[in-house]
């Protein structure tokens, strides 16, 4: 009986070593499945281990080995297998959680870096908030070039330099326009332009109706090159009961050239220290 027990113990030991070898061989496969989010099938090998152990305990019982000793050995082996499985599941969950966090962080960082329009909107929001709360110092001058055109230019600055330039002008009596340049590192990164042409649109000589045809252009820039241009057109009549809400009107993406408006920007910048009134720009 001792020889048979020893023989079966050797078979169990070999079976356990085989399972261990299988588990070691599949570590690389487990790592690959973890990186893809797929749950590795670890428990097949533990099942094989339990089958070998069960056969061994049946043999011990058949050869009249102490039942209490058999049960004690079975409980101990099952406890070891259970603890090992729990440790592997916990380790796997922690690994997946860390990998998911890193992937999410990298994805967010990559998304921000690859979307200059989003960065421009952030910079614009900061400067717009400073304008509304009057945190930027201002200086301005007026010009009148023989009545055609005439306008006003305002510079908004902080300790680092000019951040926003506003230019309002009018000419030909039925036309007015405005340009607003948002600046970073000495270059405009966003320009908002609005042109308004007004005309008579019905009514009576005593009470005429006028109509403003408005065109808004938003230009997103990077290194003085246009990244995106949006155009929005709408009309406002003097007798309309409900006011037009420009924010509810979608903009249309267009192809645009920025050469002329950048020339205007450079012309305004030359007068950054100007005060009072001048004739022409």
C-alpha positions in Angstrom: 0.0 0.0 0.0 2.9 2.4 0.8 4.3 1.8 -2.7 1.0 2.5 -4.3 0.5 5.6 -2.2 3.9 6.8 -3.2 3.3 6.0 -6.8 0.0 8.0 -6.8 1.6 10.8 -4.9 4.2 11.1 -7.6 1.5 11.2 -10.2 -0.2 14.0 -8.3 3.1 15.9 -8.0 3.7 15.6 -11.7 0.1 16.7 -12.4 0.5 19.7 -10.2 3.8 20.6 -11.9 2.2 20.3 -15.3 -0.6 22.7 -14.3 2.1 25.1 -12.9 4.0 24.9 -16.2 0.8 25.6 -18.2 0.0 28.6 -16.0 3.6 29.9 -16.4 3.6 29.5 -20.2 0.3 31.4 -20.4 1.5 34.5 -18.4 2.3 36.4 -21.6 -1.1 35.5 -23.0 -2.7 36.7 -19.8 -0.8 40.1 -20.1 -1.9 40.4 -23.7 -5.6 39.8 -22.8 -5.3 42.2 -19.8 -4.2 45.0 -22.2 -7.1 44.4 -24.5 -9.6 44.3 -21.6 -10.4 40.6 -22.2 -10.7 38.4 -19.0 -8.1 35.6 -19.2 -9.4 32.0 -18.7 -7.3 31.2 -15.7 -9.7 28.9 -13.9 -9.4 25.9 -16.4 -6.0 25.1 -14.9 -7.3 25.3 -11.4 -10.1 22.9 -12.4 -7.5 20.4 -13.7 -5.6 20.8 -10.4 -8.7 20.0 -8.3 -9.5 16.9 -10.5 -6.0 15.5 -9.8 -6.4 16.2 -6.1 -9.8 14.6 -6.0 -8.5 11.4 -7.6 -5.7 11.3 -5.1 -8.1 11.6 -2.1 -10.4 8.9 -3.6 -7.3 6.6 -3.7 -6.4 7.4 -0.1 -9.9 6.6 1.0 -9.9 3.3 -0.9 -6.6 2.3 0.8 -8.2 3.0 4.2 -6.0 6.1 5.0 -7.5 8.1 7.8 -10.7 9.9 6.7 -10.0 12.9 8.9 -6.5 13.2 7.4 -8.0 13.0 3.9 -10.5 15.7 4.7 -7.9 17.9 6.3 -5.7 17.6 3.3 -8.6 18.4 0.9 -9.7 21.4 2.9 -6.1 22.8 3.0 -5.6 22.3 -0.8 -9.0 24.0 -1.6 -8.1 26.9 0.7 -4.8 27.4 -1.1 -6.4 27.3 -4.6 -9.2 29.7 -3.5 -6.7 32.2 -2.0 -4.6 32.1 -5.1 -7.6 32.7 -7.4 -8.7 35.6 -5.3 -5.2 37.1 -5.4 -5.1 36.7 -9.1 -8.5 38.3 -9.6 -7.6 41.2 -7.4 -4.3 41.7 -9.2 -6.1 41.5 -12.5 -8.8 44.1 -11.5 -6.1 46.5 -10.2 -4.1 46.1 -13.4 -7.1 46.7 -15.6 -8.1 49.7 -13.5 -4.6 51.3 -13.7 -4.4 50.6 -17.5 -7.9 52.1 -18.0 -6.9 55.2 -16.1 -3.7 55.7 -18.0 -5.5 55.2 -21.4 -8.3 57.6 -20.4 -5.7 60.3 -19.3 -3.6 59.8 -22.4 -6.8 60.0 -24.6 -7.9 63.3 -23.0 -4.4 64.8 -23.3 -4.1 63.7 -26.9 -7.5 65.1 -27.7 -6.6 68.5 -26.3 -3.3 68.6 -28.0 -4.8 67.6 -31.4 -7.6 70.2 -31.3 -6.3 73.7 -31.6 -9.9 75.1 -32.1 -10.7 73.9 -28.5 -7.6 75.7 -27.2 -8.6 78.9 -29.1 -12.0 78.8 -27.5 -10.5 78.5 -24.1 -8.2 81.5 -24.6 -11.1 83.5 -26.1 -13.3 82.7 -23.0 -10.6 83.9 -20.7 -10.1 87.2 -22.5 -13.8 87.8 -22.9 -14.3 87.3 -19.2 -11.6 89.8 -18.4 -13.3 92.3 -20.8 -16.7 91.9 -19.1 -15.2 92.3 -15.6 -13.0 95.2 -16.7 -9.8 93.6 -15.6 -7.9 94.9 -18.6 -6.7 98.5 -18.9 -7.8 100.4 -22.0 -6.8 103.3 -24.2 -8.4 104.6 -27.4 -8.3 107.1 -30.2 -10.7 108.3 -32.9 -10.1 109.0 -36.5 -12.1 110.8 -39.3 -10.7 110.5 -42.8 -12.8 113.2 -44.5 -15.9 111.5 -43.2 -15.1 108.4 -45.2 -14.4 106.3 -43.2 -14.5 107.4 -39.6 -14.1 105.2 -36.5 -12.9 104.4 -33.0 -10.1 102.1 -31.9 -9.7 100.7 -28.4 -6.7 98.7 -27.0 -7.1 96.4 -24.0 -4.0 95.4 -22.2 -2.5 93.7 -19.2 1.0 93.7 -17.8 2.2 91.4 -20.7 0.9 93.6 -23.5 -2.1 94.1 -25.7 -4.7 91.4 -25.5 -7.7 92.7 -27.4 -8.2 95.4 -30.1 -11.7 96.7 -30.9 -12.3 98.7 -34.1 -15.6 100.3 -35.0 -16.1 102.2 -38.2 -18.7 103.6 -40.7 -18.7 104.8 -44.3 -21.0 105.5 -47.1 -23.8 106.4 -44.6 -25.5 103.0 -45.0 -22.6 100.8 -43.9 -21.0 100.1 -40.5 -18.6 97.5 -39.3 -16.6 96.2 -36.4 -13.5 94.1 -35.9 -12.4 92.5 -32.7 -9.0 90.9 -32.4 -8.0 88.5 -29.6 -4.3 88.3 -29.2 -1.7 85.9 -27.7 2.1 86.3 -27.9 1.7 89.3 -30.2 -0.5 87.4 -32.8 -4.2 87.3 -33.2 -5.7 83.9 -32.6 -9.3 84.8 -33.1 -11.0 87.6 -35.0 -14.7 88.4 -34.8 -16.0 90.7 -37.6 -19.5 92.1 -38.1 -20.7 94.1 -41.2 -24.0 95.8 -41.3 -25.8 97.3 -44.3 -29.1 99.0 -43.6 -31.8 100.0 -46.1 -35.4 101.1 -46.2 -37.9 98.3 -46.3 -41.5 99.6 -46.6 -43.5 101.6 -44.2 -44.7 105.2 -44.8 -42.8 108.4 -45.4 -43.8 109.4 -41.9 -42.8 106.1 -40.4 -40.4 104.2 -42.6 -39.3 100.6 -41.9 -35.6 99.9 -42.0 -33.8 96.6 -42.3 -30.3 95.7 -41.2 -28.6 92.9 -43.1 -25.9 91.6 -40.8 -23.0 89.3 -41.7 -20.8 87.9 -38.8 -17.5 86.2 -39.5 -15.5 84.2 -37.0 -11.9 83.4 -37.9 -9.8 80.9 -36.0 -6.0 81.5 -36.6 -2.8 79.7 -35.9 0.5 81.4 -36.8 -1.5 83.9 -38.9 -3.0 81.2 -41.0 -6.8 80.4 -40.9 -7.8 77.1 -39.3 -11.5 77.6 -39.6 -13.9 80.4 -40.8 -17.6 80.5 -39.9 -20.1 82.9 -41.5 -23.5 83.8 -40.2 -26.1 86.0 -41.9 -29.4 87.4 -40.7 -31.6 90.4 -40.9 -33.3 92.7 -38.4 -36.3 94.9 -39.3 -37.2 97.9 -37.3 -40.9 96.9 -37.0 -40.5 93.2 -36.1 -42.2 92.2 -32.9 -39.8 89.5 -31.8 -36.1 90.3 -31.7 -33.7 88.1 -33.7 -31.5 86.0 -31.5 -28.2 85.7 -33.3 -26.9 82.9 -31.0 -29.7 80.6 -32.2 -28.6 81.0 -35.9 -26.0 78.3 -37.0 -22.8 79.4 -38.6 -21.7 78.0 -42.0 -18.1 77.0 -42.5 -16.5 78.9 -45.5 -13.2 79.3 -47.2 -11.7 82.6 -46.3 -8.6 84.7 -47.0 -7.1 86.6 -44.0 -4.6 88.8 -45.9 -6.7 92.0 -45.8 -7.9 91.7 -42.2 -4.3 91.0 -41.0 -3.2 94.2 -42.9 -5.9 96.1 -41.0 -4.6 94.5 -37.7 -1.1 95.7 -38.5 -2.3 99.1 -39.3 -4.2 99.4 -36.0 -1.2 98.1 -34.1 1.0 101.0 -35.4 -1.3 103.4 -33.5 -1.1 101.5 -30.1 0.3 104.6 -28.4 -2.1 107.0 -30.1 -4.3 109.2 -28.0 -7.1 111.7 -28.9 -8.1 112.1 -32.6 -6.3 111.8 -35.9 -7.4 112.1 -39.5 -6.7 108.8 -41.3 -5.3 105.5 -40.3 
